[in-house]
Structure formats: C-alpha cells, structure tokens
C-alpha cells in the first residue's frame, strides 16, 4: 500500500511541475505558442483549464501526503511506543523504612590571614 502511495506521490509531483511549466500567464511571452489551442480549451485558451488542473493536482498531492504520513506512522508505531507496560511500582508502605541520616557537611576551606 505504501509503495503505491509513494509512486502516486511521485507521479503527482512530476505532473505538477510540468503543468506549472506549461501554464501561461497574461504577461508571459510564450502566449503565442498556445494561440491555436483556443479551439480546444475554449475562448480563454489553456490558462483557465491549466489553473483548474493545477488546483486539482495540488489537492490530490496534499491528501496523498497525509495518507502517506498516516500509513507510515501506523507501520512504525511499534518503534515509537514501548510494547510492554512499565513495571508496577513496589509497595513501600508494608515494610518499615529506616530513617536516613543526612550526609555529613563538606569541610570549609581555611580562611586566609590578611595583614
């Protein structure tokens, strides 16, 4: 399943790059190339059609990215979370505890004599 999603992701990425490179804006000098395409795409030429295709491809790319993240997380969930439950805490109230004495204080350095 994840291999299929990765192949689909790569295909979408390549198509998005190609559509963006082919897309002609109003200020572009390459508009003369698509003058004959007005009959195929309508009166406005391929610009409006290519914009819609780009939007659809980007939405599919985003959804596929989310699916890939979910599949990858589910696949590697055992590595992220511990499988065995943590050890139960021991009951210390049943055994009497010995009071511990505080550690001895550290010795102070000798004071320097000032004359």
TORPA-4810 file (N, C-alpha, C, O; in nm, 3 decimals):
<nodes>
NODE_1_0.082_-0.119_0.000_0.000_0.000_0.000_0.087_0.126_0.000_0.061_0.221_-0.074_X
NODE_2_0.191_0.125_0.084_0.274_0.245_0.091_0.354_0.264_-0.038_0.382_0.378_-0.076_X
NODE_3_0.392_0.156_-0.104_0.464_0.168_-0.231_0.375_0.233_-0.337_0.421_0.317_-0.415_X
NODE_4_0.250_0.193_-0.339_0.155_0.251_-0.434_0.136_0.401_-0.408_0.130_0.481_-0.501_X
NODE_5_0.126_0.437_-0.281_0.110_0.579_-0.246_0.235_0.660_-0.281_0.224_0.775_-0.324_X
NODE_6_0.352_0.601_-0.264_0.476_0.672_-0.298_0.486_0.693_-0.448_0.526_0.801_-0.494_X
NODE_7_0.451_0.592_-0.526_0.453_0.604_-0.672_0.352_0.711_-0.717_0.381_0.792_-0.805_X
NODE_8_0.234_0.711_-0.655_0.133_0.812_-0.687_0.182_0.951_-0.650_0.157_1.047_-0.724_X
NODE_9_0.253_0.963_-0.537_0.307_1.093_-0.493_0.409_1.145_-0.593_0.407_1.263_-0.629_X
NODE_10_0.499_1.058_-0.638_0.600_1.099_-0.735_0.536_1.139_-0.868_0.578_1.236_-0.931_X
NODE_11_0.435_1.065_-0.910_0.365_1.098_-1.034_0.297_1.234_-1.023_0.302_1.315_-1.115_X
NODE_12_0.232_1.258_-0.909_0.168_1.388_-0.889_0.271_1.501_-0.889_0.246_1.607_-0.946_X
NODE_13_0.384_1.479_-0.826_0.488_1.583_-0.821_0.538_1.617_-0.960_0.554_1.734_-0.994_X
NODE_14_0.562_1.516_-1.041_0.609_1.539_-1.178_0.503_1.612_-1.261_0.534_1.703_-1.337_X
NODE_15_0.377_1.570_-1.245_0.269_1.636_-1.320_0.253_1.781_-1.278_0.229_1.868_-1.362_X
NODE_16_0.264_1.808_-1.149_0.252_1.947_-1.102_0.362_2.033_-1.161_0.337_2.145_-1.206_X
NODE_17_0.484_1.981_-1.162_0.596_2.058_-1.219_0.571_2.084_-1.368_0.592_2.196_-1.415_X
NODE_18_0.528_1.982_-1.441_0.504_2.000_-1.585_0.390_2.099_-1.611_0.400_2.182_-1.701_X
NODE_19_0.282_2.089_-1.536_0.168_2.179_-1.557_0.208_2.323_-1.525_0.168_2.416_-1.595_X
NODE_20_0.285_2.342_-1.419_0.328_2.478_-1.383_0.421_2.535_-1.491_0.414_2.653_-1.522_X
NODE_21_0.507_2.451_-1.547_0.595_2.499_-1.652_0.520_2.531_-1.781_0.558_2.623_-1.854_X
NODE_22_0.415_2.457_-1.808_0.337_2.480_-1.931_0.242_2.597_-1.915_0.208_2.664_-2.014_X
NODE_23_0.199_2.624_-1.793_0.099_2.726_-1.768_0.146_2.863_-1.819_0.260_2.904_-1.797_X
NODE_24_0.056_2.931_-1.887_0.088_3.060_-1.948_0.012_3.169_-1.872_-0.111_3.162_-1.859_X
NODE_25_0.084_3.268_-1.824_0.018_3.380_-1.759_-0.006_3.491_-1.861_0.042_3.482_-1.974_X
NODE_26_-0.079_3.595_-1.821_-0.112_3.702_-1.915_0.010_3.781_-1.958_0.015_3.828_-2.072_X
NODE_27_0.108_3.798_-1.873_0.227_3.876_-1.907_0.337_3.794_-1.970_0.446_3.845_-1.994_X
NODE_28_0.310_3.669_-1.997_0.415_3.581_-2.049_0.433_3.601_-2.199_0.337_3.629_-2.271_X
NODE_29_0.556_3.586_-2.246_0.587_3.599_-2.389_0.552_3.473_-2.466_0.546_3.475_-2.589_X
NODE_30_0.529_3.364_-2.395_0.504_3.237_-2.462_0.357_3.216_-2.496_0.318_3.106_-2.533_X
NODE_31_0.277_3.319_-2.484_0.135_3.307_-2.514_0.108_3.277_-2.661_0.004_3.219_-2.693_X
NODE_32_0.198_3.315_-2.749_0.178_3.290_-2.893_0.181_3.142_-2.925_0.125_3.100_-3.026_X
NODE_33_0.244_3.064_-2.844_0.252_2.920_-2.869_0.114_2.856_-2.859_0.084_2.762_-2.931_X
NODE_34_0.031_2.908_-2.769_-0.098_2.845_-2.744_-0.214_2.917_-2.814_-0.329_2.898_-2.774_X
NODE_35_-0.188_2.998_-2.918_-0.296_3.066_-2.988_-0.389_2.966_-3.058_-0.510_2.986_-3.062_X
NODE_36_-0.334_2.859_-3.112_-0.417_2.758_-3.178_-0.494_2.672_-3.080_-0.587_2.602_-3.119_X
NODE_37_-0.457_2.676_-2.954_-0.523_2.594_-2.853_-0.655_2.653_-2.807_-0.727_2.590_-2.729_X
NODE_38_-0.689_2.774_-2.853_-0.815_2.834_-2.811_-0.933_2.750_-2.856_-1.036_2.747_-2.788_X
NODE_39_-0.921_2.682_-2.968_-1.030_2.598_-3.016_-1.049_2.476_-2.927_-1.161_2.428_-2.910_X
NODE_40_-0.942_2.426_-2.869_-0.951_2.307_-2.784_-1.000_2.344_-2.644_-1.089_2.278_-2.590_X
NODE_41_-0.942_2.448_-2.586_-0.970_2.481_-2.447_-1.079_2.585_-2.428_-1.121_2.608_-2.315_X
NODE_42_-1.127_2.646_-2.533_-1.229_2.749_-2.522_-1.171_2.885_-2.559_-1.056_2.895_-2.600_X
NODE_43_-1.252_2.988_-2.545_-1.214_3.122_-2.586_-1.099_3.180_-2.505_-1.024_3.263_-2.557_X
NODE_44_-1.084_3.140_-2.381_-0.978_3.196_-2.297_-0.846_3.122_-2.313_-0.745_3.162_-2.254_X
NODE_45_-0.843_3.019_-2.391_-0.719_2.944_-2.410_-0.696_2.846_-2.297_-0.786_2.819_-2.217_X
NODE_46_-0.575_2.792_-2.288_-0.548_2.687_-2.191_-0.525_2.739_-2.049_-0.515_2.659_-1.955_X
NODE_47_-0.515_2.870_-2.030_-0.482_2.924_-1.898_-0.578_2.882_-1.790_-0.536_2.832_-1.686_X
NODE_48_-0.708_2.903_-1.813_-0.808_2.871_-1.713_-0.813_2.721_-1.687_-0.824_2.678_-1.572_X
NODE_49_-0.806_2.641_-1.792_-0.808_2.496_-1.778_-0.685_2.447_-1.701_-0.698_2.363_-1.612_X
NODE_50_-0.568_2.500_-1.733_-0.446_2.457_-1.664_-0.446_2.499_-1.517_-0.392_2.429_-1.432_X
NODE_51_-0.508_2.613_-1.488_-0.519_2.653_-1.348_-0.605_2.556_-1.269_-0.573_2.522_-1.155_X
NODE_52_-0.715_2.510_-1.328_-0.801_2.413_-1.260_-0.730_2.279_-1.241_-0.741_2.217_-1.136_X
NODE_53_-0.658_2.236_-1.343_-0.584_2.111_-1.333_-0.476_2.121_-1.224_-0.454_2.027_-1.149_X
NODE_54_-0.411_2.236_-1.216_-0.308_2.256_-1.113_-0.369_2.249_-0.975_-0.312_2.187_-0.885_X
NODE_55_-0.484_2.311_-0.955_-0.551_2.309_-0.825_-0.588_2.166_-0.786_-0.567_2.125_-0.672_X
NODE_56_-0.643_2.090_-0.880_-0.681_1.951_-0.852_-0.559_1.867_-0.818_-0.562_1.788_-0.724_X
NODE_57_-0.450_1.884_-0.893_-0.329_1.806_-0.866_-0.268_1.841_-0.730_-0.220_1.753_-0.659_X
NODE_58_-0.271_1.967_-0.694_-0.216_2.008_-0.564_-0.301_1.954_-0.450_-0.246_1.912_-0.348_X
NODE_59_-0.432_1.954_-0.464_-0.519_1.898_-0.361_-0.494_1.748_-0.346_-0.486_1.697_-0.234_X
NODE_60_-0.482_1.677_-0.458_-0.451_1.533_-0.453_-0.314_1.508_-0.389_-0.297_1.413_-0.313_X
NODE_61_-0.217_1.594_-0.419_-0.083_1.582_-0.361_-0.090_1.598_-0.209_-0.026_1.523_-0.136_X
NODE_62_-0.167_1.696_-0.163_-0.180_1.721_-0.019_-0.247_1.604_0.051_-0.201_1.559_0.156_X
NODE_63_-0.357_1.553_-0.006_-0.428_1.440_0.054_-0.339_1.316_0.056_-0.337_1.242_0.154_X
NODE_64_-0.267_1.293_-0.052_-0.178_1.178_-0.058_-0.065_1.191_0.045_-0.022_1.091_0.103_X
NODE_65_-0.017_1.312_0.069_0.086_1.333_0.171_0.034_1.297_0.308_0.105_1.235_0.388_X
NODE_66_-0.089_1.336_0.338_-0.150_1.300_0.466_-0.167_1.149_0.480_-0.142_1.092_0.586_X
NODE_67_-0.209_1.084_0.371_-0.224_0.938_0.374_-0.090_0.868_0.395_-0.080_0.772_0.471_X
NODE_68_0.012_0.917_0.327_0.146_0.859_0.345_0.194_0.875_0.489_0.255_0.783_0.544_X
NODE_69_0.167_0.988_0.549_0.206_1.010_0.688_0.134_0.914_0.780_0.195_0.856_0.871_X
NODE_70_0.006_0.896_0.758_-0.072_0.805_0.843_-0.027_0.661_0.827_-0.011_0.590_0.927_X
NODE_71_-0.006_0.617_0.705_0.038_0.479_0.681_0.176_0.455_0.742_0.200_0.351_0.803_X
NODE_72_0.265_0.550_0.726_0.400_0.537_0.781_0.397_0.534_0.934_0.471_0.458_0.996_X
NODE_73_0.312_0.617_0.994_0.302_0.619_1.140_0.246_0.488_1.192_0.296_0.434_1.291_X
NODE_74_0.143_0.436_1.128_0.085_0.309_1.170_0.184_0.193_1.153_0.188_0.101_1.233_X
NODE_75_0.262_0.201_1.047_0.357_0.094_1.018_0.469_0.090_1.122_0.514_-0.018_1.161_X
NODE_76_0.515_0.207_1.166_0.628_0.215_1.258_0.585_0.251_1.400_0.666_0.300_1.478_X
NODE_77_0.460_0.226_1.433_0.411_0.262_1.566_0.480_0.180_1.675_0.502_0.231_1.785_X
NODE_78_0.515_0.056_1.647_0.580_-0.026_1.749_0.718_0.028_1.784_0.768_0.003_1.894_X
NODE_79_0.782_0.100_1.693_0.912_0.159_1.722_0.898_0.288_1.803_0.990_0.326_1.877_X
NODE_80_0.784_0.354_1.789_0.765_0.480_1.858_0.720_0.463_2.003_0.762_0.538_2.090_X
NODE_81_0.634_0.364_2.027_0.580_0.343_2.160_0.632_0.212_2.218_0.649_0.115_2.144_X
NODE_82_0.657_0.206_2.348_0.703_0.080_2.406_0.591_-0.024_2.401_0.474_0.008_2.420_X
NODE_83_0.629_-0.148_2.375_0.532_-0.255_2.362_0.488_-0.305_2.499_0.369_-0.326_2.522_X
NODE_84_0.583_-0.322_2.591_0.549_-0.373_2.723_0.513_-0.257_2.815_0.567_-0.147_2.803_X
NODE_85_0.418_-0.283_2.908_0.382_-0.175_3.001_0.495_-0.150_3.099_0.576_-0.238_3.124_X
NODE_86_0.500_-0.031_3.155_0.607_-0.002_3.251_0.590_-0.087_3.376_0.478_-0.126_3.409_X
NODE_87_0.699_-0.117_3.446_0.688_-0.201_3.566_0.606_-0.131_3.674_0.610_-0.009_3.689_X
NODE_88_0.530_-0.212_3.747_0.444_-0.157_3.852_0.530_-0.108_3.968_0.632_-0.169_4.000_X
NODE_89_0.490_0.001_4.031_0.568_0.049_4.145_0.556_-0.048_4.262_0.451_-0.108_4.284_X
NODE_90_0.664_-0.062_4.336_0.663_-0.154_4.451_0.595_-0.086_4.569_0.602_0.036_4.584_X
NODE_91_0.532_-0.166_4.649_0.460_-0.114_4.765_0.559_-0.098_4.880_0.606_-0.197_4.936_X
NODE_92_0.590_0.024_4.916_0.688_0.051_5.022_0.623_0.074_5.156_0.693_0.090_5.256_X
NODE_93_0.490_0.075_5.162_0.423_0.103_5.289_0.422_-0.019_5.381_0.410_-0.003_5.502_X
NODE_94_0.434_-0.139_5.328_0.428_-0.258_5.413_0.558_-0.281_5.490_0.553_-0.338_5.599_X
NODE_95_0.671_-0.240_5.438_0.797_-0.260_5.510_0.836_-0.132_5.581_0.826_-0.023_5.524_X
NODE_96_0.881_-0.143_5.706_0.920_-0.021_5.777_1.047_0.035_5.715_1.141_-0.037_5.685_X
NODE_97_1.045_0.162_5.698_1.162_0.225_5.638_1.249_0.284_5.749_1.199_0.340_5.846_X
NODE_98_1.377_0.271_5.732_1.473_0.325_5.827_1.496_0.471_5.794_1.516_0.506_5.678_X
NODE_99_1.493_0.557_5.894_1.524_0.696_5.864_1.670_0.710_5.823_1.760_0.652_5.885_X
NODE_100_1.690_0.783_5.723_1.827_0.801_5.677_1.882_0.930_5.735_1.812_1.030_5.746_X
NODE_101_2.007_0.925_5.771_2.070_1.044_5.826_2.122_1.128_5.711_2.161_1.075_5.607_X
NODE_102_2.122_1.259_5.728_2.172_1.344_5.621_2.321_1.325_5.603_2.389_1.287_5.699_X
NODE_103_2.374_1.349_5.487_2.518_1.332_5.465_2.596_1.435_5.548_2.545_1.543_5.578_X
NODE_104_2.717_1.402_5.583_2.796_1.497_5.662_2.826_1.622_5.580_2.840_1.614_5.457_X
NODE_105_2.838_1.737_5.647_2.865_1.860_5.572_3.007_1.859_5.516_3.097_1.796_5.570_X
NODE_106_3.023_1.931_5.408_3.155_1.942_5.346_3.243_2.035_5.429_3.194_2.134_5.484_X
NODE_107_3.372_2.005_5.438_3.459_2.093_5.516_3.479_2.225_5.442_3.486_2.230_5.319_X
NODE_108_3.488_2.331_5.520_3.511_2.464_5.463_3.659_2.485_5.438_3.742_2.434_5.513_X
NODE_109_3.696_2.560_5.334_3.838_2.586_5.311_3.892_2.678_5.420_3.816_2.757_5.477_X
NODE_110_4.020_2.670_5.450_4.078_2.755_5.556_4.074_2.902_5.513_4.088_2.935_5.396_X
NODE_111_4.054_2.988_5.610_4.049_3.132_5.583_4.190_3.184_5.569_4.282_3.143_5.640_X
NODE_112_4.205_3.275_5.476_4.335_3.337_5.455_4.355_3.448_5.558_4.261_3.520_5.591_X
NODE_113_4.476_3.460_5.606_4.506_3.565_5.703_4.544_3.691_5.627_4.628_3.687_5.537_X
NODE_114_4.484_3.799_5.662_4.516_3.928_5.599_4.591_4.015_5.699_4.552_4.024_5.815_X
NODE_115_4.693_4.077_5.656_4.774_4.160_5.746_4.761_4.304_5.715_4.822_4.388_5.782_X
</nodes>
